[in-house]
């Protein structure tokens, strides 16, 4: 380094150290960048008791690997804030006019609703979590109310607001863009519609009209609390039901409707007995089976709307953990395999996934325990077929457990009279005949058994 550059660097370093000292900034190891900003390996915190008068950050930050806390000052702008924060960026309890110069990325953002606008000057800011502090003495402010009311969507808004231009520089909010962004529950998704899974998995309840009056004679409007309409094509069998600890496993209550309600209440406002219990529901209703509520949508606009707008379950972190457990077992890493599968199991029991739970943890890894835990967690999420086929167990497991009768006699009857008994060639789906015809003679090797 030549003398001039060294002198400039020394001057810059001395200035930064003086700022850190004079402004009582608690700061970990740092390095100076060519543009005069600094990168910090660790946390940054301004001592609020001595710096309450500070209206602007006294130096420029680029990256901070830990947390950045500039709360409790008198900042009117975030100019000088780091572009990236590894931990929490806390800018609450200031006098901010806007959120311009907000970090582009942080694990968590903490702010309060005493702010003129959430305008970020067109930047999309990626936060995993946003914590909003509601300052009560400004609750009459219209913008503040909107921020508080939609606080759970703030992390989404910051990520995508540049595309929707929700917050304007004139401190107003584009209501239409805001509503489009958060996608109010129960509304159709833009450019699409619902799907039928909500009703496909409903319990089967058949209602008999009690009396000649088509309105007053209907005691129950078949809403979600009673399992939905009298339609249900797919439902879990008794093998799946037997896998759950029905008392302690939270998934059993969370994922499924109970079978055979012990009590019904007249919920039709037009009925003369509205609100009163139905003492003999078996005379009016018959429920065939327990059923799934993973796809039940309680927020559709109309009570008689069949389609569901609830998010479709495509892939979940639990499946990643289960696949990782299987992979580590196959590599001989049984301790890791057990830890991954037990994370899923602990969460299912409402426990801390990251803390050992001897009462529920598996102590040995077997293929059977793995398949059973996968069934408990991922039932009806459209991955069981592929898992069993990949393991070469599809035919075996379906043959063993496809029956759904409530008694041994019923199961035996199912086994004999099933219209679709399992056949070995079912492991492959048939290729359309039109494609077979195009293949010519080579097509004869496909669709064996069909």
C-alpha positions in Angstrom: 0.0 0.0 0.0 1.6 3.3 -1.1 1.9 6.2 1.4 -1.0 8.2 0.1 -3.5 5.3 0.2 -2.2 4.4 3.7 -2.6 7.9 4.9 -6.2 8.1 3.6 -7.0 4.7 5.2 -5.6 5.8 8.5 -7.5 9.1 8.4 -10.7 7.1 7.6 -10.1 4.6 10.3 -9.4 7.3 12.9 -12.6 9.1 11.9 -14.7 5.9 12.3 -13.2 5.1 15.6 -13.9 8.6 16.8 -17.5 8.3 15.7 -17.9 4.9 17.5 -16.4 6.5 20.6 -18.3 9.8 20.5 -21.7 8.3 19.7 -21.4 5.4 22.2 -21.9 2.7 19.5 -21.5 -0.8 20.7 -19.9 -2.6 17.8 -18.0 -5.8 17.2 -15.2 -6.5 14.8 -15.4 -4.4 11.6 -13.5 -3.7 8.4 -13.6 -0.6 6.3 -14.7 -0.7 2.6 -13.3 1.4 -0.2 -16.4 3.5 -0.3 -16.0 4.4 3.4 -18.8 2.1 4.6 -18.0 -0.7 7.1 -18.8 -4.4 7.4 -19.4 -5.7 10.9 -18.8 -9.2 12.0 -21.3 -9.3 14.9 -23.8 -6.9 16.4 -24.3 -3.2 16.3 -26.2 -1.3 19.0 -26.7 2.4 19.7 -26.8 3.3 23.4 -30.2 5.0 23.5 -29.7 6.7 26.9 -27.1 9.0 25.5 -28.1 9.1 21.9 -31.8 10.1 22.1 -31.1 13.3 20.1 -29.6 11.4 17.1 -31.7 12.1 14.0 -29.5 10.4 11.5 -26.9 7.6 11.6 -23.4 9.1 12.0 -21.7 6.5 9.7 -22.5 4.2 6.8 -22.9 0.5 7.2 -22.8 -2.1 4.4 -23.2 -5.6 6.0 -23.8 -6.7 9.6 -23.6 -10.4 10.3 -25.5 -10.1 13.6 -28.2 -7.8 14.9 -28.5 -4.0 14.2 -30.3 -2.1 16.9 -31.0 1.6 16.3 -34.2 1.8 18.3 -35.1 4.4 20.9 -33.3 7.3 19.1 -34.8 10.2 17.2 -34.0 9.0 13.7 -36.0 10.7 10.9 -34.3 8.7 8.2 -32.6 5.3 7.9 -29.8 6.7 5.7 -26.6 4.8 6.4 -28.4 1.6 7.4 -26.7 -1.7 6.3 -27.8 -3.3 3.1 -27.8 -6.7 4.7 -28.4 -7.8 8.3 -27.9 -11.3 9.5 -30.1 -11.0 12.6 -32.8 -8.5 13.6 -32.9 -5.0 12.3 -34.7 -2.9 15.0 -35.7 0.6 14.1 -38.7 1.0 16.5 -39.4 4.0 18.7 -37.9 6.7 16.4 -39.4 9.5 14.4 -39.1 8.0 10.9 -40.8 9.7 8.0 -40.5 6.6 5.8 -38.6 3.4 5.5 -36.4 4.5 2.7 -32.8 3.0 3.1 -34.3 0.0 4.9 -32.0 -3.1 4.6 -32.6 -5.2 1.5 -32.4 -8.3 3.6 -32.6 -9.2 7.3 -33.8 -12.2 9.3 -36.3 -10.0 11.2 -37.5 -6.4 11.1 -38.9 -4.7 14.2 -40.7 -1.4 13.7 -43.6 0.5 15.3 -46.7 2.1 13.7 -45.6 5.6 14.5 -44.5 6.1 11.0 -45.8 8.3 8.1 -45.5 5.6 5.4 -43.9 2.3 4.8 -42.5 3.6 1.5 -39.1 2.1 0.6 -38.4 4.0 -2.6 -39.1 1.0 -4.8 -37.0 -1.5 -3.0 -38.1 -5.1 -2.3 -36.9 -6.0 1.2 -36.6 -9.6 2.1 -37.5 -10.3 5.8 -38.4 -13.7 7.2 -40.4 -12.1 9.9 -41.8 -8.7 10.8 -42.6 -7.6 14.3 -44.9 -4.6 14.7 -45.1 -2.6 17.9 -48.5 -1.0 18.2 -48.1 2.4 19.9 -51.5 3.0 21.5 -51.5 6.8 21.6 -51.6 7.0 17.8 -54.3 4.4 17.2 -56.6 7.0 15.7 -54.3 7.5 12.8 -55.9 5.9 9.7 -52.6 4.7 8.2 -51.5 3.3 11.5 -54.7 1.3 11.8 -54.2 -0.2 8.4 -50.7 -1.2 9.3 -51.7 -2.8 12.5 -54.7 -4.5 11.0 -52.6 -6.1 8.3 -49.5 -6.7 10.3 -49.3 -10.4 9.6 -48.8 -9.6 5.9 -46.0 -7.1 6.4 -43.2 -9.5 5.6 -45.0 -10.3 2.3 -45.6 -6.6 1.5 -41.9 -5.7 1.9 -40.8 -8.6 -0.3 -43.1 -7.7 -3.2 -44.2 -4.1 -2.8 -42.1 -2.9 -5.7 -44.2 -5.0 -8.0 -47.5 -3.8 -6.6 -46.4 -0.2 -5.6 -48.4 -0.4 -2.5 -46.9 2.5 -0.5 -46.6 5.9 -2.2 -44.1 8.6 -1.7 -46.9 11.0 -0.8 -47.6 8.9 2.3 -50.7 7.3 1.0 -51.5 3.6 0.5 -52.9 2.0 -2.7 -55.8 0.0 -1.2 -56.4 -2.0 -4.4 -52.7 -3.0 -4.8 -52.6 -3.8 -1.1 -55.6 -6.1 -1.3 -54.2 -7.8 -4.3 -51.0 -8.4 -2.6 -52.3 -9.9 0.6 -55.0 -11.8 -1.3 -57.9 -11.6 1.2 -58.8 -15.1 2.5 -61.8 -16.5 0.7 -61.4 -14.6 -2.5 -60.5 -16.2 -5.8 -56.8 -16.2 -6.6 -56.0 -13.8 -9.5 -56.4 -15.6 -12.8 -57.5 -18.9 -11.2 -60.1 -20.6 -9.2 -60.6 -23.1 -6.4 -60.3 -26.9 -6.4 -62.6 -29.7 -5.2 -60.4 -31.3 -2.6 -62.3 -29.5 0.2 -65.5 -31.4 -0.7 -63.8 -34.6 -1.9 -62.5 -35.3 1.6 -65.6 -34.2 3.4 -67.4 -36.5 5.8 -70.5 -38.1 4.5 -73.6 -36.8 6.4 -77.0 -37.5 5.0 -79.8 -35.2 6.3 -83.5 -36.2 6.4 -85.9 -33.4 6.2 -88.0 -33.2 9.4 -91.4 -32.0 8.4 -93.0 -30.8 5.2 -91.5 -27.3 5.3 -88.4 -27.4 3.1 -86.9 -24.5 5.2 -88.0 -25.1 8.7 -87.8 -28.8 8.2 -84.0 -28.6 7.8 -82.5 -28.5 11.3 -78.9 -28.3 10.3 -77.1 -26.4 7.6 -74.2 -28.6 6.7 -71.3 -26.3 7.4 -67.7 -27.2 8.4 -68.5 -27.9 12.0 -70.6 -30.9 10.9 -68.3 -32.0 8.1 -69.7 -30.3 5.1 -72.2 -31.5 2.5 -73.3 -35.0 1.9 -70.5 -35.9 -0.4 -67.2 -37.6 0.2 -65.2 -39.7 -2.2 -62.0 -40.3 -0.4 -61.6 -41.0 3.3 -59.0 -42.6 5.6 -59.2 -46.3 6.4 -59.0 -47.9 9.8 -55.3 -48.9 9.3 -54.4 -45.2 9.2 -56.6 -44.4 12.2 -54.8 -47.2 14.2 -51.5 -45.5 13.7 -52.3 -42.4 15.8 -52.2 -41.9 19.5 -55.7 -40.4 19.6 -55.1 -38.7 23.0 -51.7 -37.1 22.7 -50.9 -36.8 19.0 -52.1 -33.4 18.0 -52.2 -34.4 14.4 -55.2 -36.6 15.0 -57.3 -33.7 16.1 -55.8 -31.2 13.7 -56.0 -33.3 10.5 -59.3 -35.1 10.9 -62.9 -34.6 11.7 -64.2 -36.8 14.5 -66.6 -39.6 13.6 -70.1 -39.6 15.0 -70.7 -36.3 16.8 -72.0 -36.8 20.3 -74.2 -33.7 20.0 -75.9 -31.6 17.3 -77.5 -28.2 17.5 -80.1 -26.7 15.2 -78.1 -24.1 13.3 -80.7 -23.0 10.8 -81.9 -19.5 11.8 -85.2 -20.2 10.0 -86.0 -23.2 12.2 -88.3 -22.7 15.2 -85.9 -24.7 17.4 -82.8 -22.6 16.4 -80.0 -23.0 18.9 -81.5 -26.0 20.7 -79.8 -29.4 20.8 -81.0 -32.3 18.6 -81.5 -35.1 21.1 -81.8 -38.0 18.7 -79.4 -37.1 15.8 -79.4 -40.7 14.6 -83.0 -40.2 13.5 -82.0 -37.4 11.2 -78.4 -37.9 10.2 -76.0 -40.7 9.4 -72.3 -40.3 9.2 -70.4 -43.1 7.6 -66.9 -42.4 8.5 -64.2 -40.2 10.0 -62.6 -37.9 7.4 -59.9 -35.4 6.5 -60.0 -31.7 7.1 -56.6 -30.7 5.7 -58.3 -29.2 2.7 -61.4 -27.8 4.4 -61.9 -24.2 3.6 -63.8 -22.3 6.3 -63.5 -18.9 4.6 -65.3 -19.3 1.3 -67.6 -16.5 0.4 -70.9 -18.5 0.3 -72.0 -21.3 2.6 -73.1 -23.4 -0.3 -69.8 -23.0 -2.3 -68.1 -26.3 -3.0 -64.7 -25.1 -4.2 -61.9 -24.6 -1.8 -59.5 -21.7 -2.0 -57.3 -22.9 0.8 -53.6 -23.3 -0.2 -52.9 -26.7 -1.8 -50.3 -28.7 0.1 -47.6 -29.4 -2.4 -44.5 -30.0 -0.3 -43.7 -29.4 3.4 -40.6 -29.2 5.5 -41.8 -32.3 7.4 -41.4 -34.3 4.2 -37.8 -33.0 3.8 -37.0 -34.2 7.3 -38.5 -37.6 6.7 -36.6 -38.0 3.4 -33.4 -36.9 5.1 -34.0 -39.5 7.8 -34.4 -42.2 5.2 -31.3 -41.1 3.4 -29.1 -41.0 6.5 -30.3 -44.4 7.6 -29.3 -45.8 4.2 -25.9 -44.3 4.7 -25.5 -45.9 8.1 -26.0 -42.6 10.0 -28.7 -43.9 12.3 -28.2 -41.3 15.0 -28.9 -38.5 12.5 -31.7 -40.5 10.9 -33.4 -40.9 14.3 -33.0 -37.2 15.1 -34.7 -36.1 11.8 -37.7 -38.5 12.2 -38.0 -37.6 15.9 -38.2 -33.9 15.0 -41.3 -34.6 13.0 -42.7 -36.8 15.7 -42.1 -34.3 18.5 -43.9 -31.5 16.6 -46.8 -33.8 16.0 -47.1 -34.2 19.8 -46.9 -30.5 20.4 -43.4 -30.6 21.8 -40.2 -28.7 20.9 -38.9 -30.4 17.8 -35.3 -29.7 18.7 -35.4 -31.1 22.3 -35.2 -34.8 23.1 -38.6 -36.3 24.3 -38.0 -39.8 25.6 -41.8 -40.3 26.0 -42.4 -40.1 22.2 -38.9 -40.4 20.5 -38.1 -43.5 18.5 -35.0 -45.3 19.8 -34.4 -47.5 16.8 -35.0 -46.8 13.1 -36.9 -49.4 11.1 -38.5 -49.2 7.8 -41.9 -49.9 9.3 -41.7 -47.1 11.9 -40.5 -44.8 9.1 -43.5 -45.6 6.9 -45.9 -45.3 9.8 -44.6 -41.9 10.8 -44.7 -40.8 7.2 -48.4 -41.8 7.0 -49.3 -40.0 10.2 -47.7 -36.8 9.1 -48.3 -36.7 5.3 -51.6 -38.6 4.9 -53.6 -37.5 1.8 -50.8 -35.1 0.6 -50.4 -37.2 -2.6 -46.9 -38.6 -1.9 -47.7 -42.1 -0.4 -48.0 -43.8 -3.8 -44.6 -42.5 -5.0 -42.9 -43.4 -1.7 -44.2 -47.0 -1.6 -43.4 -47.4 -5.3 -39.9 -46.1 -4.9 -39.3 -48.6 -2.1 -40.9 -51.5 -4.0 -43.6 -51.9 -1.4 -46.6 -50.5 -3.2 -48.4 -53.9 -3.9 -47.5 -55.3 -0.6 -48.8 -52.4 1.5 -51.9 -51.8 -0.5 -52.8 -55.5 -0.3 -52.3 -55.5 3.5 -54.0 -52.2 4.4 -56.5 -51.1 1.8 -59.5 -52.5 3.6 -61.8 -50.1 5.4 -64.4 -52.2 7.3 -65.1 -51.6 10.9 -65.1 -55.3 11.8 -63.1 -58.4 10.8 -66.2 -59.7 9.0 -66.5 -56.4 7.0 -62.8 -56.5 6.1 -63.1 -60.0 4.9 -66.1 -59.1 2.9 -64.2 -56.1 1.4 -61.3 -58.4 0.5 -63.7 -60.8 -1.4 -66.1 -58.3 -3.0 -63.8 -55.3 -3.7 -64.5 -54.1 -7.3 -60.8 -53.2 -7.7 -58.6 -55.8 -6.0 -54.9 -55.1 -6.3 -53.1 -56.5 -9.3 -49.3 -56.4 -9.8 -49.5 -54.4 -13.0 -51.1 -51.5 -11.1 -47.6 -50.3 -10.1 -47.5 -48.7 -13.6 -50.2 -46.4 -15.0 -51.4 -47.3 -18.4 -50.2 -45.5 -21.5 -53.1 -44.2 -23.7 -54.0 -46.5 -26.5 -53.4 -43.7 -29.0 -49.8 -43.6 -28.0 -49.4 -47.4 -28.1 -50.8 -47.3 -31.7 -48.2 -44.7 -32.7 -45.4 -46.9 -31.3 -46.4 -49.8 -33.5 -44.9 -53.2 -32.7 -42.7 -51.8 -29.9 -45.8 -50.7 -28.1 -46.7 -54.3 -27.1 -44.2 -54.2 -24.3 -46.2 -51.6 -22.5 -49.5 -51.8 -20.6 -48.9 -55.4 -19.6 -52.0 -56.6 -17.7 -54.2 -53.8 -18.8 
